[in-house]
Amino acid sequence: MAKLTVKDVDLKGKKVLVRVDFNVPLKDGVITNDNRISAALPTIQYILEQGGRAVLFSHLGRVKEEADKEGKSLAPVAANLAEKLGQDVVFIPGATRGAELEAAINALEDGQVLLVENTRFEDVDGKKESKNAAELGQYWASLGDGIFVNDAFGTAHRAHASNVGISANVEQAVAGFLLENEIAYIQEAVENPVRPFVAILGGSKVSDKIGVIENLLEKADKVLIGGGMTYTFYKAQGIEIGNSLVEEDKLDVAKSLLEKANGKLILPVDSKEANAFADYTEVKDTEGEAVDPGFLGLDIGPKSIAKFDEALTGAKTVVWNGPMGVFENPDFQAGTIGVMDAIVKQPEVKSIIGGGDSAAAAINLGRADKFSWISTGGGASMELLEGKVLPGLAALTEK
């Protein structure tokens, strides 16, 4: 990565502005999964060890109007972070700007931490954060000593005031360890993979993955397709899909992708089908590709699992994005489990999960520790897999 990183700058005695991704799930004010906080610790701890004073920025959820602020404060995050760091985290509820916040930042000593309130509180008045209002980026940049560390991969595909805006107004905008690792793993896998390189794409919609499929058909040796989008590819070939999910307006796209693929695109050969999505009374495997009338495909079937296992044999680089079925339901998780197990049993494989539902599946189904890298950013990793430039990364200072 040809961008400066946090190791390239002198942090001692400096107020260092840091964009982290603390957009964690909350239920009744309690954090239900704090992986994103843990993921930011190496960068924060490094800044503190170097004698820096860390001023952290993050969003939490979507905030469009005053009422949306309810339950979106970063207060529970400040408490969780303080516990993890074993030291106080200065936090002023509701403050994204103003004299009280400025005084607290200026009072920080070396090795201390302050967390600014949810950056999207600034969206209530004219979407200043999400629309990268010049005034807000300048103001936040003025709170530090000319150094900005972006460690929020999850928002790197967005041009917001708290990443691109601050970057434009400091002397040195650098990558944190998490951002650096994310780029290294995902970009390296796509641009310079150890071959054979196999990509596995699941999830429900072809429309979400068109750019990714097109890019990976050029880069990968094989692209395996599973999940709900299977049935749009099936219907494009005239295969019966029963009541399965289909994007009628994407049939032409699916057809042209199959034609372009030159045999690289591998589809399931059977499905696990049910007679309803939720209150079903019958679940069975299809004979072949066709889904029975009155049924819908909710997972890949056993023959497909075997076929994908074979396609993954000998793979040295694997990128996986999107589950093979409705993995949250035990009746339809065999495909996702089968594919995960086929990936991780390959010797010397570099295995990367592109965030989102696949990451949740690996964690919930007990396979997370077997992968080389699990991305923290679904949308950002998708855009990297598409070959797009991420604004949050582009805004950093060149080496």
C-alpha positions as a Markdown table, in Angstrom:
| # | Residue | x | y | z |
|---|---|---|---|---|
| 1 | Met | 0.0 | 0.0 | 0.0 |
| 2 | Ala | 1.6 | 3.2 | -1.1 |
| 3 | Lys | 0.0 | 5.3 | 1.6 |
| 4 | Leu | 1.6 | 6.5 | 4.9 |
| 5 | Thr | 0.7 | 4.4 | 7.9 |
| 6 | Val | 0.5 | 5.2 | 11.6 |
| 7 | Lys | 4.1 | 3.9 | 12.0 |
| 8 | Asp | 5.4 | 6.5 | 9.6 |
| 9 | Val | 4.6 | 9.5 | 11.8 |
| 10 | Asp | 5.8 | 11.0 | 15.1 |
| 11 | Leu | 3.0 | 10.9 | 17.6 |
| 12 | Lys | 4.6 | 11.9 | 20.8 |
| 13 | Gly | 2.7 | 14.7 | 22.6 |
| 14 | Lys | 0.4 | 15.1 | 19.6 |
| 15 | Lys | -3.4 | 15.3 | 19.6 |
| 16 | Val | -4.0 | 12.5 | 17.1 |
| 17 | Leu | -7.4 | 12.4 | 15.4 |
| 18 | Val | -8.5 | 8.8 | 14.7 |
| 19 | Arg | -11.5 | 7.6 | 12.7 |
| 20 | Val | -12.5 | 4.2 | 14.0 |
| 21 | Asp | -15.5 | 2.0 | 13.2 |
| 22 | Phe | -17.5 | 1.6 | 16.5 |
| 23 | Asn | -20.8 | 1.0 | 14.6 |
| 24 | Val | -21.7 | -1.9 | 16.9 |
| 25 | Pro | -25.2 | -3.5 | 17.4 |
| 26 | Leu | -27.0 | -2.3 | 20.5 |
| 27 | Lys | -30.0 | -3.8 | 22.3 |
| 28 | Asp | -31.6 | -1.7 | 25.0 |
| 29 | Gly | -28.4 | 0.2 | 25.4 |
| 30 | Val | -26.3 | -2.9 | 25.7 |
| 31 | Ile | -23.6 | -3.8 | 23.1 |
| 32 | Thr | -24.4 | -7.3 | 21.7 |
| 33 | Asn | -21.2 | -7.7 | 19.6 |
| 34 | Asp | -18.1 | -5.7 | 20.3 |
| 35 | Asn | -15.8 | -7.2 | 17.6 |
| 36 | Arg | -15.4 | -3.8 | 16.0 |
| 37 | Ile | -14.1 | -2.2 | 19.2 |
| 38 | Ser | -11.6 | -5.0 | 19.6 |
| 39 | Ala | -10.5 | -4.6 | 16.0 |
| 40 | Ala | -9.5 | -1.0 | 16.6 |
| 41 | Leu | -7.5 | -1.7 | 19.8 |
| 42 | Pro | -4.0 | -2.3 | 18.1 |
| 43 | Thr | -4.0 | 1.2 | 16.5 |
| 44 | Ile | -5.3 | 3.0 | 19.6 |
| 45 | Gln | -2.9 | 1.2 | 21.9 |
| 46 | Tyr | 0.0 | 2.0 | 19.5 |
| 47 | Ile | -0.8 | 5.7 | 19.5 |
| 48 | Leu | -1.0 | 5.7 | 23.3 |
| 49 | Glu | 2.3 | 3.8 | 23.7 |
| 50 | Gln | 4.0 | 6.3 | 21.4 |
| 51 | Gly | 2.9 | 9.1 | 23.7 |
| 52 | Gly | 0.1 | 10.3 | 21.5 |
| 53 | Arg | -3.3 | 11.7 | 22.7 |
| 54 | Ala | -6.0 | 9.9 | 20.9 |
| 55 | Val | -9.2 | 11.7 | 19.8 |
| 56 | Leu | -11.6 | 9.1 | 18.4 |
| 57 | Phe | -14.4 | 9.6 | 15.9 |
| 58 | Ser | -17.1 | 7.1 | 15.0 |
| 59 | His | -20.7 | 6.9 | 13.8 |
| 60 | Leu | -23.3 | 4.6 | 15.2 |
| 61 | Gly | -26.4 | 3.8 | 13.2 |
| 62 | Arg | -28.3 | 6.2 | 11.0 |
| 63 | Val | -29.4 | 9.6 | 12.4 |
| 64 | Lys | -31.6 | 11.8 | 10.2 |
| 65 | Glu | -33.6 | 13.8 | 12.7 |
| 66 | Glu | -33.5 | 14.8 | 16.4 |
| 67 | Ala | -35.6 | 11.8 | 17.5 |
| 68 | Asp | -33.1 | 9.4 | 15.9 |
| 69 | Lys | -30.5 | 10.4 | 18.5 |
| 70 | Glu | -32.4 | 8.3 | 21.1 |
| 71 | Gly | -30.4 | 5.2 | 21.8 |
| 72 | Lys | -27.6 | 6.2 | 19.3 |
| 73 | Ser | -25.1 | 7.8 | 21.8 |
| 74 | Leu | -21.6 | 6.3 | 21.9 |
| 75 | Ala | -21.8 | 6.3 | 25.7 |
| 76 | Pro | -22.0 | 2.5 | 26.0 |
| 77 | Val | -19.0 | 2.3 | 23.5 |
| 78 | Ala | -16.9 | 4.7 | 25.7 |
| 79 | Ala | -17.6 | 2.4 | 28.7 |
| 80 | Asn | -16.7 | -0.8 | 26.8 |
| 81 | Leu | -13.5 | 0.8 | 25.4 |
| 82 | Ala | -12.4 | 2.0 | 28.8 |
| 83 | Glu | -12.8 | -1.5 | 30.1 |
| 84 | Lys | -10.7 | -3.0 | 27.2 |
| 85 | Leu | -8.0 | -0.4 | 27.5 |
| 86 | Gly | -7.9 | -0.5 | 31.3 |
| 87 | Gln | -8.0 | 3.3 | 31.5 |
| 88 | Asp | -10.5 | 6.2 | 31.5 |
| 89 | Val | -12.0 | 7.3 | 28.2 |
| 90 | Val | -13.1 | 11.0 | 28.2 |
| 91 | Phe | -16.6 | 11.3 | 26.7 |
| 92 | Ile | -19.1 | 14.2 | 26.7 |
| 93 | Pro | -22.6 | 13.0 | 25.9 |
| 94 | Gly | -24.1 | 14.8 | 22.9 |
| 95 | Ala | -20.9 | 16.8 | 22.0 |
| 96 | Thr | -19.7 | 16.6 | 18.4 |
| 97 | Arg | -18.4 | 20.2 | 18.6 |
| 98 | Gly | -18.3 | 23.2 | 21.0 |
| 99 | Ala | -16.3 | 24.8 | 23.8 |
| 100 | Glu | -16.7 | 21.9 | 26.3 |
| 101 | Leu | -15.4 | 19.4 | 23.8 |
| 102 | Glu | -12.5 | 21.6 | 22.7 |
| 103 | Ala | -11.5 | 22.2 | 26.4 |
| 104 | Ala | -11.6 | 18.4 | 27.1 |
| 105 | Ile | -9.4 | 17.7 | 24.1 |
| 106 | Asn | -6.9 | 20.4 | 25.0 |
| 107 | Ala | -6.7 | 19.1 | 28.5 |
| 108 | Leu | -5.7 | 15.6 | 27.4 |
| 109 | Glu | -2.2 | 14.4 | 28.5 |
| 110 | Asp | 0.1 | 12.0 | 26.6 |
| 111 | Gly | -1.4 | 8.5 | 26.6 |
| 112 | Gln | -5.0 | 9.6 | 27.2 |
| 113 | Val | -8.1 | 9.0 | 25.1 |
| 114 | Leu | -11.2 | 11.0 | 24.2 |
| 115 | Leu | -14.2 | 9.7 | 22.2 |
| 116 | Val | -16.2 | 12.3 | 20.4 |
| 117 | Glu | -20.0 | 11.7 | 20.3 |
| 118 | Asn | -21.6 | 9.9 | 17.3 |
| 119 | Thr | -20.5 | 11.8 | 14.2 |
| 120 | Arg | -23.9 | 11.3 | 12.6 |
| 121 | Phe | -25.5 | 13.6 | 15.2 |
| 122 | Glu | -24.2 | 16.2 | 12.7 |
| 123 | Asp | -26.6 | 14.8 | 10.1 |
| 124 | Val | -29.6 | 16.2 | 11.9 |
| 125 | Asp | -28.9 | 19.6 | 10.5 |
| 126 | Gly | -28.3 | 19.3 | 6.8 |
| 127 | Lys | -26.4 | 15.9 | 6.7 |
| 128 | Lys | -23.1 | 17.6 | 7.4 |
| 129 | Glu | -21.3 | 14.3 | 8.2 |
| 130 | Ser | -22.7 | 12.1 | 5.4 |
| 131 | Lys | -22.4 | 14.9 | 2.8 |
| 132 | Asn | -18.9 | 15.8 | 3.8 |
| 133 | Ala | -19.6 | 19.4 | 4.6 |
| 134 | Ala | -16.4 | 21.4 | 4.1 |
| 135 | Glu | -16.9 | 23.4 | 7.3 |
| 136 | Leu | -17.3 | 20.2 | 9.5 |
| 137 | Gly | -14.2 | 18.5 | 8.1 |
| 138 | Gln | -12.2 | 21.7 | 8.7 |
| 139 | Tyr | -13.6 | 22.1 | 12.2 |
| 140 | Trp | -12.8 | 18.5 | 13.3 |
| 141 | Ala | -9.3 | 18.7 | 11.7 |
| 142 | Ser | -8.7 | 21.8 | 13.8 |
| 143 | Leu | -9.1 | 19.8 | 17.0 |
| 144 | Gly | -5.9 | 17.9 | 16.5 |
| 145 | Asp | -2.2 | 18.6 | 15.7 |
| 146 | Gly | -2.1 | 17.9 | 12.0 |
| 147 | Ile | -2.2 | 14.1 | 12.1 |
| 148 | Phe | -5.3 | 12.0 | 11.2 |
| 149 | Val | -5.3 | 8.2 | 11.3 |
| 150 | Asn | -8.1 | 6.4 | 9.4 |
| 151 | Asp | -8.7 | 2.9 | 10.8 |
| 152 | Ala | -12.3 | 2.6 | 9.8 |
| 153 | Phe | -12.4 | 0.2 | 6.9 |
| 154 | Gly | -16.1 | -0.2 | 7.3 |
| 155 | Thr | -16.7 | 3.4 | 6.1 |
| 156 | Ala | -13.7 | 3.7 | 3.7 |
| 157 | His | -16.1 | 3.4 | 0.7 |
| 158 | Arg | -17.9 | 6.6 | 1.9 |
| 159 | Ala | -16.7 | 10.2 | 1.5 |
| 160 | His | -17.8 | 11.6 | 4.9 |
| 161 | Ala | -16.6 | 14.6 | 6.9 |
| 162 | Ser | -15.0 | 12.3 | 9.5 |
| 163 | Asn | -12.7 | 10.5 | 7.1 |
| 164 | Val | -12.3 | 12.4 | 3.7 |
| 165 | Gly | -13.1 | 15.8 | 5.2 |
| 166 | Ile | -10.6 | 15.6 | 8.0 |
| 167 | Ser | -8.0 | 14.1 | 5.7 |
| 168 | Ala | -8.2 | 17.1 | 3.4 |
| 169 | Asn | -7.4 | 19.5 | 6.2 |
| 170 | Val | -4.4 | 17.9 | 8.0 |
| 171 | Glu | -0.7 | 17.7 | 7.1 |
| 172 | Gln | -0.6 | 13.9 | 7.4 |
| 173 | Ala | -3.5 | 11.5 | 6.9 |
| 174 | Val | -2.4 | 7.9 | 7.5 |
| 175 | Ala | -3.7 | 4.4 | 7.7 |
| 176 | Gly | -4.2 | 2.5 | 10.9 |
| 177 | Phe | -3.3 | -1.1 | 11.3 |
| 178 | Leu | -6.8 | -2.5 | 10.7 |
| 179 | Leu | -7.2 | -0.5 | 7.5 |
| 180 | Glu | -3.8 | -1.5 | 6.3 |
| 181 | Asn | -4.5 | -5.2 | 7.0 |
| 182 | Glu | -7.9 | -5.0 | 5.2 |
| 183 | Ile | -6.4 | -3.5 | 2.1 |
| 184 | Ala | -3.4 | -5.9 | 2.2 |
| 185 | Tyr | -5.5 | -9.0 | 2.4 |
| 186 | Ile | -8.4 | -8.1 | 0.1 |
| 187 | Gln | -6.6 | -6.1 | -2.6 |
| 188 | Glu | -3.6 | -8.6 | -2.7 |
| 189 | Ala | -6.0 | -11.5 | -3.1 |
| 190 | Val | -7.8 | -9.9 | -6.0 |
| 191 | Glu | -4.9 | -8.2 | -7.7 |
| 192 | Asn | -2.0 | -10.5 | -7.0 |
| 193 | Pro | -3.4 | -13.9 | -5.9 |
| 194 | Val | -1.5 | -17.1 | -5.3 |
| 195 | Arg | -3.3 | -19.4 | -7.8 |
| 196 | Pro | -5.6 | -21.3 | -8.1 |
| 197 | Phe | -7.8 | -18.4 | -7.0 |
| 198 | Val | -11.4 | -19.3 | -6.3 |
| 199 | Ala | -14.1 | -16.8 | -5.5 |
| 200 | Ile | -17.4 | -17.8 | -3.8 |
| 201 | Leu | -20.3 | -15.4 | -4.0 |
| 202 | Gly | -23.6 | -16.0 | -2.2 |
| 203 | Gly | -26.4 | -13.8 | -0.8 |
| 204 | Ser | -29.9 | -13.2 | -2.2 |
| 205 | Lys | -29.5 | -10.6 | -5.0 |
| 206 | Val | -27.6 | -10.6 | -8.3 |
| 207 | Ser | -28.1 | -6.8 | -8.4 |
| 208 | Asp | -25.8 | -6.4 | -5.3 |
| 209 | Lys | -23.0 | -8.4 | -6.9 |
| 210 | Ile | -23.0 | -7.6 | -10.6 |
| 211 | Gly | -19.8 | -5.5 | -10.5 |
| 212 | Val | -18.1 | -8.0 | -8.2 |
| 213 | Ile | -18.9 | -11.0 | -10.4 |
| 214 | Glu | -17.7 | -9.1 | -13.5 |
| 215 | Asn | -14.4 | -8.1 | -11.9 |
| 216 | Leu | -13.8 | -11.6 | -10.4 |
| 217 | Leu | -14.5 | -13.4 | -13.6 |
| 218 | Glu | -11.5 | -11.5 | -15.0 |
| 219 | Lys | -9.3 | -12.2 | -11.9 |
| 220 | Ala | -10.3 | -15.6 | -10.5 |
| 221 | Asp | -9.8 | -19.0 | -11.9 |
| 222 | Lys | -13.3 | -20.1 | -10.8 |
| 223 | Val | -16.3 | -18.2 | -9.4 |
| 224 | Leu | -18.8 | -20.3 | -7.4 |
| 225 | Ile | -22.4 | -18.9 | -7.1 |
| 226 | Gly | -24.8 | -19.9 | -4.3 |
| 227 | Gly | -27.5 | -18.3 | -2.1 |
| 228 | Gly | -30.8 | -16.8 | -3.4 |
| 229 | Met | -29.1 | -15.3 | -6.5 |
| 230 | Thr | -28.8 | -18.9 | -7.9 |
| 231 | Tyr | -32.4 | -18.8 | -9.0 |
| 232 | Thr | -32.0 | -15.7 | -11.1 |
| 233 | Phe | -29.2 | -17.5 | -13.0 |
| 234 | Tyr | -31.4 | -20.6 | -13.2 |
| 235 | Lys | -34.4 | -18.8 | -14.6 |
| 236 | Ala | -32.1 | -17.0 | -17.1 |
| 237 | Gln | -31.4 | -20.5 | -18.5 |
| 238 | Gly | -35.0 | -21.6 | -18.5 |
| 239 | Ile | -34.7 | -23.8 | -15.4 |
| 240 | Glu | -37.8 | -24.2 | -13.2 |
| 241 | Ile | -37.4 | -22.3 | -9.9 |
| 242 | Gly | -40.9 | -22.8 | -8.3 |
| 243 | Asn | -41.5 | -20.0 | -5.8 |
| 244 | Ser | -37.8 | -19.2 | -5.3 |
| 245 | Leu | -36.5 | -15.6 | -5.1 |
| 246 | Val | -35.8 | -14.1 | -8.5 |
| 247 | Glu | -34.9 | -10.7 | -9.9 |
| 248 | Glu | -36.9 | -10.6 | -13.1 |
| 249 | Asp | -35.2 | -7.3 | -14.2 |
| 250 | Lys | -31.8 | -9.0 | -13.9 |
| 251 | Leu | -32.4 | -12.1 | -16.1 |
| 252 | Asp | -30.6 | -10.5 | -19.1 |
| 253 | Val | -27.6 | -9.6 | -16.9 |
| 254 | Ala | -27.4 | -13.1 | -15.5 |
| 255 | Lys | -27.5 | -14.5 | -19.0 |
| 256 | Ser | -24.8 | -12.2 | -20.3 |
| 257 | Leu | -22.6 | -13.1 | -17.2 |
| 258 | Leu | -23.0 | -16.8 | -18.0 |
| 259 | Glu | -22.0 | -16.2 | -21.6 |
| 260 | Lys | -19.0 | -14.1 | -20.7 |
| 261 | Ala | -17.8 | -16.5 | -18.1 |
| 262 | Asn | -16.3 | -19.1 | -20.4 |
| 263 | Gly | -17.1 | -21.9 | -17.9 |
| 264 | Lys | -15.5 | -20.1 | -15.0 |
| 265 | Leu | -19.0 | -19.5 | -13.3 |
| 266 | Ile | -20.0 | -22.6 | -11.4 |
| 267 | Leu | -23.7 | -22.9 | -10.3 |
| 268 | Pro | -25.2 | -25.3 | -7.8 |
| 269 | Val | -26.7 | -28.5 | -9.2 |
| 270 | Asp | -29.4 | -29.0 | -6.6 |
| 271 | Ser | -31.1 | -27.2 | -3.7 |
| 272 | Lys | -32.7 | -27.8 | -0.4 |
| 273 | Glu | -36.2 | -26.7 | -0.9 |
| 274 | Ala | -39.2 | -26.0 | 1.4 |
| 275 | Asn | -42.9 | -25.3 | 0.8 |
| 276 | Ala | -42.7 | -21.9 | 2.6 |
| 277 | Phe | -40.0 | -19.5 | 3.8 |
| 278 | Ala | -41.0 | -19.5 | 7.4 |
| 279 | Asp | -44.0 | -21.7 | 8.3 |
| 280 | Tyr | -43.0 | -24.6 | 6.1 |
| 281 | Thr | -44.2 | -28.2 | 6.7 |
| 282 | Glu | -41.9 | -29.9 | 4.2 |
| 283 | Val | -38.2 | -29.7 | 3.5 |
| 284 | Lys | -36.4 | -31.9 | 1.0 |
| 285 | Asp | -33.5 | -32.0 | -1.5 |
| 286 | Thr | -34.3 | -31.4 | -5.2 |
| 287 | Glu | -33.5 | -34.1 | -7.7 |
| 288 | Gly | -31.5 | -31.8 | -9.9 |
| 289 | Glu | -31.4 | -28.1 | -10.6 |
| 290 | Ala | -35.2 | -27.6 | -11.0 |
| 291 | Val | -37.1 | -26.5 | -7.9 |
| 292 | Asp | -40.5 | -28.2 | -7.5 |
| 293 | Pro | -43.8 | -26.3 | -8.1 |
| 294 | Gly | -45.0 | -24.7 | -4.8 |
| 295 | Phe | -41.5 | -24.9 | -3.2 |
| 296 | Leu | -38.6 | -22.5 | -2.9 |
| 297 | Gly | -34.9 | -23.1 | -2.7 |
| 298 | Leu | -33.4 | -22.0 | 0.6 |
| 299 | Asp | -29.9 | -23.5 | 0.5 |
| 300 | Ile | -27.7 | -25.4 | -1.9 |
| 301 | Gly | -28.1 | -29.2 | -1.8 |
| 302 | Pro | -25.8 | -32.1 | -1.0 |
| 303 | Lys | -24.7 | -32.6 | -4.6 |
| 304 | Ser | -23.8 | -28.9 | -4.9 |
| 305 | Ile | -21.8 | -29.1 | -1.6 |
| 306 | Ala | -19.8 | -32.0 | -3.1 |
| 307 | Lys | -19.3 | -30.1 | -6.4 |
| 308 | Phe | -18.1 | -27.0 | -4.6 |
| 309 | Asp | -15.8 | -29.1 | -2.4 |
| 310 | Glu | -14.3 | -30.5 | -5.6 |
| 311 | Ala | -14.0 | -27.0 | -7.2 |
| 312 | Leu | -12.1 | -25.8 | -4.1 |
| 313 | Thr | -9.6 | -28.7 | -4.0 |
| 314 | Gly | -6.1 | -27.3 | -4.3 |
| 315 | Ala | -7.2 | -23.7 | -4.1 |
| 316 | Lys | -4.4 | -21.4 | -2.7 |
| 317 | Thr | -6.5 | -18.1 | -2.5 |
| 318 | Val | -10.2 | -18.1 | -1.7 |
| 319 | Val | -12.4 | -15.0 | -1.3 |
| 320 | Trp | -15.9 | -15.7 | 0.1 |
| 321 | Asn | -18.7 | -13.2 | 0.2 |
| 322 | Gly | -22.3 | -14.2 | 0.9 |
| 323 | Pro | -23.9 | -17.3 | 2.5 |
| 324 | Met | -25.1 | -20.3 | 0.5 |
| 325 | Gly | -28.5 | -20.3 | 2.1 |
| 326 | Val | -30.7 | -19.0 | 5.0 |
| 327 | Phe | -27.9 | -20.0 | 7.4 |
| 328 | Glu | -29.7 | -18.4 | 10.4 |
| 329 | Asn | -32.1 | -21.4 | 10.2 |
| 330 | Pro | -30.5 | -24.8 | 11.1 |
| 331 | Asp | -32.5 | -26.5 | 8.3 |
| 332 | Phe | -30.8 | -24.4 | 5.7 |
| 333 | Gln | -27.2 | -24.0 | 7.0 |
| 334 | Ala | -25.6 | -27.2 | 5.6 |
| 335 | Gly | -24.5 | -25.4 | 2.4 |
| 336 | Thr | -22.8 | -22.6 | 4.2 |
| 337 | Ile | -21.1 | -25.0 | 6.7 |
| 338 | Gly | -20.1 | -27.3 | 3.8 |
| 339 | Val | -18.5 | -24.5 | 1.8 |
| 340 | Met | -16.7 | -23.1 | 4.9 |
| 341 | Asp | -15.3 | -26.5 | 5.7 |
| 342 | Ala | -14.2 | -27.1 | 2.1 |
| 343 | Ile | -12.3 | -23.8 | 2.2 |
| 344 | Val | -10.5 | -24.2 | 5.5 |
| 345 | Lys | -9.3 | -27.7 | 4.9 |
| 346 | Gln | -7.2 | -26.7 | 1.9 |
| 347 | Pro | -3.5 | -26.8 | 2.8 |
| 348 | Glu | -1.7 | -23.4 | 2.8 |
| 349 | Val | -4.9 | -21.6 | 1.6 |
| 350 | Lys | -5.2 | -17.9 | 2.1 |
| 351 | Ser | -8.9 | -17.6 | 3.0 |
| 352 | Ile | -10.7 | -14.3 | 3.2 |
| 353 | Ile | -14.2 | -13.5 | 4.1 |
| 354 | Gly | -15.6 | -10.2 | 2.7 |
| 355 | Gly | -17.5 | -9.1 | 5.8 |
| 356 | Gly | -21.3 | -8.8 | 6.2 |
| 357 | Asp | -23.4 | -12.0 | 6.5 |
| 358 | Ser | -20.5 | -14.3 | 5.7 |
| 359 | Ala | -18.6 | -13.0 | 8.6 |
| 360 | Ala | -21.7 | -13.5 | 10.8 |
| 361 | Ala | -22.1 | -17.0 | 9.5 |
| 362 | Ala | -18.4 | -17.9 | 10.3 |
| 363 | Ile | -18.7 | -16.5 | 13.8 |
| 364 | Asn | -22.1 | -18.0 | 14.6 |
| 365 | Leu | -21.2 | -21.4 | 13.1 |
| 366 | Gly | -17.9 | -21.6 | 14.9 |
| 367 | Arg | -15.5 | -21.4 | 12.0 |
| 368 | Ala | -14.2 | -17.8 | 12.4 |
| 369 | Asp | -10.8 | -18.8 | 13.8 |
| 370 | Lys | -10.0 | -21.0 | 10.8 |
| 371 | Phe | -10.0 | -18.2 | 8.2 |
| 372 | Ser | -6.9 | -16.1 | 7.4 |
| 373 | Trp | -8.8 | -12.8 | 7.4 |
| 374 | Ile | -12.4 | -11.8 | 8.1 |
| 375 | Ser | -13.2 | -8.3 | 6.9 |
| 376 | Thr | -14.9 | -5.8 | 9.2 |
| 377 | Gly | -16.6 | -3.9 | 6.3 |
| 378 | Gly | -19.2 | -5.5 | 4.1 |
| 379 | Gly | -19.8 | -2.6 | 1.8 |
| 380 | Ala | -16.2 | -1.5 | 1.6 |
| 381 | Ser | -14.9 | -5.0 | 0.9 |
| 382 | Met | -17.5 | -5.4 | -1.8 |
| 383 | Glu | -16.2 | -2.3 | -3.5 |
| 384 | Leu | -12.6 | -3.5 | -3.3 |
| 385 | Leu | -13.7 | -6.8 | -4.8 |
| 386 | Glu | -15.3 | -4.8 | -7.6 |
| 387 | Gly | -12.0 | -3.1 | -8.2 |
| 388 | Lys | -13.3 | 0.3 | -7.1 |
| 389 | Val | -11.2 | 3.0 | -5.5 |
| 390 | Leu | -12.3 | 3.7 | -1.9 |
| 391 | Pro | -12.6 | 7.5 | -1.1 |
| 392 | Gly | -11.4 | 7.0 | 2.5 |
| 393 | Leu | -8.2 | 5.3 | 1.3 |
| 394 | Ala | -7.6 | 7.6 | -1.7 |
| 395 | Ala | -7.7 | 10.6 | 0.7 |
| 396 | Leu | -4.7 | 9.4 | 2.7 |
| 397 | Thr | -1.1 | 10.9 | 2.2 |
| 398 | Glu | 1.1 | 9.1 | -0.3 |
| 399 | Lys | 4.3 | 7.6 | 0.9 |
